[in-house]
Amino acid sequence: MLTNETENMPTKLLLDHINQHGFVLIKQLIKPSVIIRLRHLCQCLIDDTESQHANRLQLENIAITQTHKGYFVSRVNNLFQFQPQFAYLLAHTGLMDSVEAIIGESVLPSYESLVIKHPLDRHGFDWHRDIGDRSQEPVLTVGIYLDEAKVDQGALKVIPQSHTSQLTVSELKAQLTKKKSKSVDVAATAGDVIIHHVNTVHASDRQASSTIRRTIYFEFRAISHFINNPRFSSCWIEKRQALMSQVKSLNPDKIQSDFQLPNDFYVEQIRIEPAEYCIA
């Protein structure tokens, strides 16, 4: 079985599953009431961003995709800058317990983003690894689904066990083309969470349905990894640790509109390791 059908997957099973397959689907981890609130925050962010774009204001960390039928917001990076309330997800016990069970120690988020697959978007995401460098440590990408993601809505596709493969993404894609290996579709519903290793090769087809699909993404790493990685300064780490301390007092079921981040939270920009894409 390639997916977890219960919220309370035992720690060993969760760890064994992602170590073996490179990903795991946790069903209905986020309550419907929280999903409704997160959707509202997303829509407020989209509306505000589109208004600024229409007024020709310069937008940073926000991707606007233009088509012959119009434009839409396709990605928001530095997500807490635009909607601090999304940090409530870091207070979600089930989510954080699952991540820390896989990584094996306390974690921090490397980045946080919102990806929007819009019906106007004629493109998908080709096969890739989130980080091209092979990691001996469990660095995880976590996708929190705010909407249904069926196959015709650009659901995640994964090549199982590819996180342990030394083959390039192009070589693995060629194997798929020649039917020497197989991929799996990982359909999700609102409230589901998909966790995958950053070396797991994955893709998604274009959004072919008439509905929008929104996913919040975090990348998590062990605190010890950040300390030992020269890409991350002590100041940057301290700010992330302070955020995690701050959110521990939050109730993720009651997202308050007055939650604020320190003004300097995103002052220092970190360049993380590059992804690996198919170049064939």
C-alpha positions as CSV (number, residue, x, y, z in Angstrom):
1,M,0.0,0.0,0.0
2,L,1.4,3.4,-1.0
3,T,-0.8,5.7,1.0
4,N,-1.8,6.0,4.6
5,E,-5.6,6.0,5.0
6,T,-5.6,7.1,8.7
7,E,-4.5,10.1,10.6
8,N,-2.8,8.1,13.3
9,M,-0.2,6.2,11.3
10,P,2.2,4.6,13.8
11,T,5.6,6.3,13.8
12,K,7.6,3.3,12.6
13,L,5.1,2.6,9.7
14,L,5.3,6.2,8.6
15,L,9.1,6.2,8.7
16,D,9.4,2.8,7.0
17,H,6.9,3.9,4.3
18,I,8.7,7.1,3.3
19,N,12.1,5.4,3.5
20,Q,11.0,2.7,1.1
21,H,8.8,4.7,-1.3
22,G,10.0,8.2,-1.0
23,F,6.6,9.7,-0.2
24,V,3.5,9.2,2.0
25,L,-0.1,10.4,1.8
26,I,-1.8,11.2,5.2
27,K,-5.6,11.4,4.7
28,Q,-7.6,14.2,6.4
29,L,-4.9,15.4,8.6
30,I,-6.2,19.0,8.6
31,K,-9.8,19.6,9.9
32,P,-12.4,20.9,7.4
33,S,-13.0,24.0,9.6
34,V,-9.3,24.8,9.3
35,I,-9.3,24.2,5.5
36,I,-12.2,26.6,5.1
37,R,-10.3,29.3,7.0
38,L,-7.1,28.7,5.0
39,R,-9.1,28.9,1.7
40,H,-10.4,32.3,2.9
41,L,-6.9,33.5,3.6
42,C,-5.8,32.3,0.1
43,Q,-8.6,34.1,-1.6
44,C,-7.9,37.4,0.3
45,L,-4.2,37.1,-0.8
46,I,-5.1,36.3,-4.4
47,D,-7.6,39.2,-4.6
48,D,-5.1,41.7,-3.1
49,T,-2.3,40.5,-5.4
50,E,-4.4,40.7,-8.5
51,S,-5.5,44.2,-7.5
52,Q,-1.9,45.3,-7.1
53,H,-1.0,43.7,-10.5
54,A,-3.9,45.5,-12.2
55,N,-2.6,48.8,-10.8
56,R,0.9,47.9,-12.2
57,L,2.5,47.7,-8.8
58,Q,5.8,45.7,-8.7
59,L,5.3,42.4,-6.9
60,E,8.2,40.5,-5.3
61,N,8.0,36.8,-4.4
62,I,4.7,36.4,-6.3
63,A,4.5,34.8,-9.7
64,I,1.8,36.1,-12.1
65,T,1.1,33.9,-15.1
66,Q,-0.3,35.6,-18.2
67,T,-2.3,33.8,-20.9
68,H,-4.3,35.0,-23.9
69,K,-7.4,34.6,-21.7
70,G,-6.2,36.6,-18.8
71,Y,-3.7,36.4,-15.9
72,F,-3.7,34.6,-12.5
73,V,-1.5,34.2,-9.4
74,S,0.4,30.9,-9.8
75,R,2.9,31.0,-6.8
76,V,3.6,33.0,-3.7
77,N,6.9,32.6,-1.9
78,N,7.8,33.9,1.5
79,L,4.2,33.1,2.3
80,F,4.1,34.4,5.9
81,Q,5.1,37.9,4.6
82,F,1.7,38.1,2.8
83,Q,-0.5,36.1,5.2
84,P,1.2,35.5,8.6
85,Q,-1.8,33.4,9.7
86,F,-0.5,30.5,7.6
87,A,2.1,30.1,10.4
88,Y,-0.7,28.5,12.4
89,L,0.0,25.3,10.5
90,L,3.4,25.1,12.3
91,A,1.3,24.7,15.5
92,H,-0.6,21.7,14.1
93,T,0.4,18.8,16.3
94,G,-0.4,16.0,13.9
95,L,1.5,17.7,11.1
96,M,4.6,18.5,13.1
97,D,4.6,15.2,14.9
98,S,4.6,13.4,11.5
99,V,7.4,15.5,10.1
100,E,9.6,15.1,13.2
101,A,8.9,11.4,13.3
102,I,10.4,11.1,9.8
103,I,13.3,13.5,10.4
104,G,14.1,12.2,13.9
105,E,14.5,15.4,15.7
106,S,13.1,19.0,16.0
107,V,12.7,20.8,12.7
108,L,12.4,24.2,11.2
109,P,10.8,25.2,7.9
110,S,13.4,26.1,5.1
111,Y,10.7,27.9,3.1
112,E,6.9,28.3,2.8
113,S,5.0,28.9,-0.4
114,L,1.5,28.7,-2.0
115,V,1.1,27.0,-5.4
116,I,-2.0,27.6,-7.4
117,K,-3.0,25.5,-10.3
118,H,-5.5,27.5,-12.3
119,P,-7.9,26.3,-15.1
120,L,-6.3,28.9,-17.4
121,D,-2.8,27.3,-16.9
122,R,-2.0,25.2,-19.9
123,H,1.2,23.8,-18.4
124,G,2.1,21.3,-15.8
125,F,5.4,20.6,-14.0
126,D,7.8,18.2,-15.7
127,W,9.7,15.5,-13.7
128,H,12.1,17.0,-11.2
129,R,13.7,16.7,-7.8
130,D,13.2,19.5,-5.4
131,I,17.0,19.4,-4.6
132,G,19.4,17.9,-7.1
133,D,22.1,17.1,-4.5
134,R,21.6,13.7,-3.0
135,S,20.8,14.1,0.6
136,Q,21.8,11.5,3.2
137,E,19.6,13.3,5.6
138,P,15.8,13.3,5.5
139,V,14.9,16.7,4.0
140,L,11.1,16.8,3.4
141,T,8.7,18.7,1.2
142,V,5.2,18.8,2.7
143,G,2.1,19.7,0.7
144,I,-1.1,20.6,2.5
145,Y,-4.0,20.3,0.1
146,L,-6.8,23.0,0.3
147,D,-8.7,21.5,-2.6
148,E,-9.3,18.2,-4.3
149,A,-6.5,17.1,-6.6
150,K,-7.6,14.3,-8.9
151,V,-5.7,13.1,-11.9
152,D,-7.4,15.6,-14.2
153,Q,-6.6,18.4,-11.7
154,G,-2.9,18.0,-12.0
155,A,-2.5,15.5,-9.1
156,L,1.0,14.7,-7.9
157,K,2.8,11.9,-9.8
158,V,5.7,10.2,-8.2
159,I,8.4,7.7,-9.2
160,P,8.6,5.4,-6.2
161,Q,12.0,4.7,-4.7
162,S,13.6,7.4,-6.9
163,H,14.9,9.2,-3.8
164,T,17.5,6.5,-3.5
165,S,18.3,6.3,-7.2
166,Q,21.6,7.7,-8.5
167,L,20.1,8.1,-12.0
168,T,19.4,11.6,-13.2
169,V,15.8,12.9,-13.7
170,S,16.3,12.7,-17.5
171,E,17.4,9.0,-17.2
172,L,14.4,8.2,-15.0
173,K,12.0,9.9,-17.4
174,A,13.5,7.9,-20.2
175,Q,12.9,4.7,-18.3
176,L,9.2,5.7,-17.9
177,T,9.0,6.4,-21.6
178,K,10.4,2.9,-22.4
179,K,8.1,1.4,-19.8
180,K,11.1,0.1,-17.8
181,S,9.7,1.7,-14.7
182,K,6.3,3.0,-13.5
183,S,5.0,6.1,-11.8
184,V,2.0,6.4,-9.5
185,D,-0.7,9.1,-9.3
186,V,-1.2,10.4,-5.8
187,A,-4.7,11.9,-5.8
188,A,-5.6,14.0,-2.7
189,T,-8.7,15.6,-1.2
190,A,-8.9,18.8,0.8
191,G,-7.3,18.3,4.2
192,D,-4.8,15.6,3.0
193,V,-1.1,16.0,3.4
194,I,1.5,14.5,1.1
195,I,5.1,14.3,2.4
196,H,8.0,13.4,0.1
197,H,11.8,13.3,0.3
198,V,13.3,16.2,-1.6
199,N,15.2,13.7,-3.8
200,T,12.0,11.9,-4.8
201,V,11.3,12.5,-8.5
202,H,7.8,13.9,-9.1
203,A,5.7,15.8,-11.6
204,S,2.1,17.0,-12.2
205,D,0.1,17.4,-15.4
206,R,-1.7,20.6,-16.3
207,Q,-4.9,21.5,-14.6
208,A,-7.5,20.2,-17.0
209,S,-10.6,20.7,-14.8
210,S,-12.6,24.0,-14.3
211,T,-11.7,24.3,-10.6
212,I,-8.8,25.9,-8.9
213,R,-6.3,23.8,-6.9
214,R,-4.3,25.4,-4.0
215,T,-1.5,23.7,-2.1
216,I,0.6,25.1,0.7
217,Y,4.1,23.8,0.7
218,F,6.8,23.7,3.4
219,E,10.3,22.3,3.3
220,F,11.5,21.0,6.6
221,R,15.0,20.1,7.8
222,A,16.4,19.1,11.2
223,I,17.7,22.0,13.3
224,S,21.1,20.3,13.4
225,H,21.1,20.3,9.6
226,F,20.7,24.1,9.6
227,I,23.4,24.6,12.1
228,N,25.9,22.5,10.1
229,N,24.9,24.0,6.7
230,P,26.9,27.1,5.8
231,R,24.0,28.3,3.6
232,F,22.1,29.3,6.8
233,S,23.4,32.0,9.1
234,S,23.0,31.9,12.8
235,C,20.7,35.0,12.6
236,W,18.4,33.3,10.1
237,I,18.2,30.2,12.2
238,E,17.5,32.2,15.4
239,K,14.6,33.9,13.7
240,R,13.1,30.6,12.6
241,Q,13.5,29.2,16.1
242,A,11.8,32.2,17.6
243,L,8.9,31.7,15.2
244,M,8.5,28.1,16.2
245,S,8.6,29.1,19.9
246,Q,5.9,31.7,19.1
247,V,3.6,29.4,17.4
248,K,3.7,26.7,20.1
249,S,1.2,28.8,22.0
250,L,-1.2,29.0,19.1
251,N,-4.4,27.0,18.6
252,P,-4.3,25.8,15.0
253,D,-8.1,25.3,15.0
254,K,-8.7,29.0,15.8
255,I,-6.7,31.1,13.3
256,Q,-6.6,34.7,14.6
257,S,-6.3,37.6,12.3
258,D,-4.1,39.6,14.6
259,F,-1.1,37.2,14.4
260,Q,2.0,39.1,13.3
261,L,5.6,38.2,12.3
262,P,8.6,40.4,13.2
263,N,9.2,43.0,10.5
264,D,12.6,41.7,9.8
265,F,11.7,38.0,9.4
266,Y,12.4,37.9,5.7
267,V,15.2,40.5,5.6
268,E,17.8,37.9,5.1
269,Q,17.2,35.8,1.9
270,I,18.6,32.3,1.7
271,R,19.6,30.6,-1.5
272,I,18.8,27.0,-1.0
273,E,20.2,24.2,-3.2
274,P,19.0,24.1,-6.8
275,A,16.4,21.6,-8.0
276,E,17.1,19.1,-10.7
277,Y,14.9,19.1,-13.8
278,C,14.6,16.9,-16.9
279,I,16.8,18.5,-19.6
280,A,16.1,15.9,-22.3
